[in-house]
Amino acid sequence: MHIRNAEAKDIPAILALYNHAVRETTAAWTGCEETLEDRVIWFEARKSQGFPVIVAVDTQERVAGFASYGPFRSKEGYRFTVEHTVYVDPSRHRQGIGRNLMFRILEIAEADGIHVLVGGVDGDNLASIRLHEALGFEVTGRLPQTGTKFGRWLDLVFLTKVLSETRAPEGR
């Protein structure tokens, strides 16, 4: 298993992983699956904005997971904070793929001068919360019943990791 930058040829596999999460989990708080065109637009937007999209692939180049990050909020004051996402093929859970994708995303974020990485996780997803905590993230907020899926209310847990202790930039 190795991690590399995603390529256009990986988009169908990325789409399949995302749509599985839409159908079967509370990782994506929507019931609307995306089309290939939707995911191509997402991929191209991430790349054109300078944000990473990475994949974990096996020796046959099959995508076992993907990760990315993008803007946390649109105002310029948030420009050093990003929100990440990680999806792993459910048949490949508990093999360290999510952890390895997170390690790489953290490396890229530090190299890109990102100050804070944010994860938004369903409050019942204890495996994801524990993984984040093991990687140095802290639970910094819990918004009760902020979402709904599968006929139940969902709590949104924010986990954050400060990547650098540098001084804030001058200006507004």
ABEGO torsion letter per residue (X at the ends): XBBBBBBAAAAAAAAAAAAAAAAABAABBBABBBBAAAAAAAAAAAAAAGBBBBBBBBAAGBBABBBBBBBABABAAAAABBBBBBBBBAAABGAGAAAAAAAAAAAAAAAAGBABBBBBBBAABAAAAAAAAAAGBBBABBBBGABBBGGBBBBBBBBBBBABABBBBBEX
